[in-house]
Amino acid sequence: MKPAIWFIVAAAVGAPTTTAFAQAVYIESTAHGMQAERLVYAIKEKLRASSAMRVVDNENDSALQIRVNAMDTDSTAYQAV
């Protein structure tokens, strides 16, 4: 079974909304596996192609944050009761 992927996107309060400056976006991934890595890569490439957003390496420099987590649905450690 393929891993389930979740996106949690948190926007910083008071982030500038003008189009004169590109929004700084930080991406954090705790997901493992080829599918999750490809997903994170695709997100980063779309953001880099955007004129309204730019990817930053430091969480403190970002106006927006994207956190990607994956859960292996075959594992018994994550089964819900």
N, C-alpha and C positions, 0 to 999 in steps of 0.2 A: 504494500500500500504506500502511496506517495505521502510525503510529509505535508502536514497542513501548515500554511503560511498565514501569519497575521501581520497587519500593518497597524502601527499606532503612530499617528502623526500628531505632534503637539506643537501648536503655534505659540510663540512668545507673545505676551501681552505688551501692547505698545510698540510693536514692530513697525517700522516705517512702511507706508503703503504707496509711496510715489514710485512712478515707473522710471524716474531718472537714475535710480540706483538699483542694482540687482540684489535681490534678497539672498542673504547668506543662509545656506542649508547644510546642516550637519547630518550625516548618515551613520548610524551605529547598527552593527549586525552581530547578533549572538547566534545566528543560524549557521548550521554546519551542513555540508553536503553540496553536491554539484548544482542541484536545482536552486537552492537558496543563494549560492554564490552567483549564479547566472542572473537571478532576480535582482540582487543588489547591484550587479554590474549594469544591468539594463536601466535601473532607476538612475544611477549616477550618469550614464550616458545621455539620458533624456534631459536631466537637469543641466548638464554641460552644454547641450545644444540649445537650451533656452536662453533668451536674452534677458529674461526677468529674474532668473535664479542663478546662483553660483555655488559650487560645492566647496566647503571649507573643512579643514582638518581638525579644528579645535571647537569643541562644543560651546565654549564661552564666546566665540566669535559669531555664533549663528543666531539668526532671527527665527528660523524654523528648524525643527528636529524631526528626523524620520528614524524610527527604531524598528528593525526587522527581526522578528523572532520566529523560529520554526520549532515544531513539535513533531517528533516521530510517533505517528499513530500506532505503529506496531509495538512500541515499547510499553511494558506494563507499568513503568514508573509514572506515566502520565494519564492513566485511566481514571476517569471521573466516576464517582459512585452516585 
